[in-house]
Amino acid sequence: MISFVKKKINRLTQEIYNDYIFSLDFSTCSCDCPARGRFCIHGYYTRSIKSPVEKITLKILRIKCKSCERTHAVLHPSIVPYSQIVLVDTMQIISNTLNNESSYNVINQNPEITESDVRYTVKKFMKHWKERILSLSPTFILEFLKTNDFAKLVSKAFNLAFMQVKCCFYSLV
């Protein structure tokens, strides 16, 4: 998966995703093989995202490395890999959990998110990510989660997108 940080947005739509894709410079992107900037469009797949207004379906771009022929999904930084819940809501759920607060405010702000989604997100964080985050910031985990460069810090430290469980190539440019 490849993701470029451009600017933060409050709501993701197909139009915003398309603008994001068209603004990228793939010549600066590298594959997990030694090649750099040798990508072509491979196709698209659909992906559902739970937004506050409704569940939206995005067409996600897949690119192919001309050198090793591996394919990579190009995700917007607000998309959590293998999740329908966007990064902002995921961070709020985790923050609430670590503060021993209820996540009903997230459910109320985004009716598409269910209690089951919240439980699954917390379970995934506790099982795969809490210890990793503690290794970076043992005393200030909540402050660390609130930093603006959180996605970049996690990507550099672990070569994974935050909350990504499946270990595969991830590049945040």
N, C-alpha and C positions, 0 to 999 in steps of 0.2 A: 504494500500500500504506500502511496505517496501523498503527502499533504504539504501545502505551502501556506504559511501564515501571511496574510495580507492585512486584513482588518477584522475587527470583531463585528458581529451582526446579532441582532436580537431574534430574528426569525429567518429561517431558511426556506426558500422557495426554489422551484426549478429555474426561474429567471435569474435569481441571485447566484445559484450554482453555475449556470451557463456563463454569466458574466465573469465569475471567478475562474472558470476553465479558460475562457478566451483571454484572460489577463495574464495567464501563466507563461513563463519562458521555459520550455522543456529542455532547452540547451544547457541549463544550469542544473538539471536534475540528473542524478546518477542511479544506476541499478545496483544490485548487490554483486554483480560481476564488475570487473574493472571499467566497463564502458561508461561513458558520460555523454548525455545528450543524444543518444541514438535510439529514439523512440518513434513509433508510428501508432496511429489510432488503431486499436484492435476491435473495438466495439463498445457496446453499452449493456448494462443490466439494470433492472429496476430494484429500488430499495425503498422501504417504507420508513418514514420518520414521524414520530408522534409530536405534533405541534400543538400549541394551545388552541388554535382555531379548529383544526381537524387533522386526521392522519393523512399525510401527503406522500405521494409516490414520486421519487426522483429517478431520473435516468442517470446512472453513474458511469463516467467514462472509464474504460479500460485501455491501457496503452501496452504496447509490446516492445521489448528491447530487441533491436535488430541484431545484437551480438549473441545473446544467450537464448533468445526467443521466449523468455519468461514474460508473463503478463502481470500488470500491476493496476489496481484500482486507484483512481485519483479522487481522494476524499477531501471535502471541505473540512477545515480544522474544527468546526463545531460538531462534526459527526463522530460518534464513538464507534470504532470498528465492532461489527457483529452485535450492534444494539440499535433499537429503534428510538431510544431516548437520547436527546442531544446532550452535549457536554455540559451546558449551563445547568440543566435539570439534574444530571448525574452528580455534578459537584454539590448542588444544593442538598440532594438526598444524603450524600456522604457526610457533608458538614453537619446536617441535622442529626444524623446517627451518632457522630463523634461527640456532639454536644448534648446527647441524650434528649433530643427534642423530637417531636413528631414530624413526619414528612407529609402531613395532610395539607400543608400550605402548597407544596409542589403539586399534589393531586388536585387541589382547588384551582391553581393557576393553569394547570394543563389537564383537563378532564380525560384526555386520552391515556394518561398514565394511571395504571391500576395499582392496588396494594400488592399484587403479585409482582409487578414490575419493580416496585420499591424493594420488596424482600429479595428478589433476584439480584438487583444492583448491589445491595448491601452485602449479600452473601458472596458475590463475586469480588467485591472490594476486600472484604475481610480475608478471603481465602488466597487471593492472588496479589493484592496491591498494598495492603496495610503495612506489612513488613518492609516492602520495598521503599515506600514513602518514609517510614521511620528510619531507614538506613541513610536517607538523604537529610532528613530533618528530625532528629529524635525528640526534641523538646517542643518544637513549634509546628506540629503537623497541621493544625487548623490554619495558621497563618500561611504555611507553605501552600496549602490548597487554594488560598485566595490570591496568590500572586498572579500577575498578568502574564508572566512568561512560564506558567506552570507546564503547558503542553511541550514547550521547547526544552525545559529542564528535564522532564520525564523522558522525552525522546532521546536526548543526548545521553542520559544516564543509563537507560535500559534498552535503547534501540527498539522501543515499542511505543505505540500510541497509548495514552492513558486508558485504562480499563480493557486494553486488548489482552486477551487470554491466549489465543492461538499464537504461537511463536513463528512468525514469518517476517520477511523483510519489511521494514517500515522506514520511510525517509520523510523527515519534516524539514523543509527548506525555508 
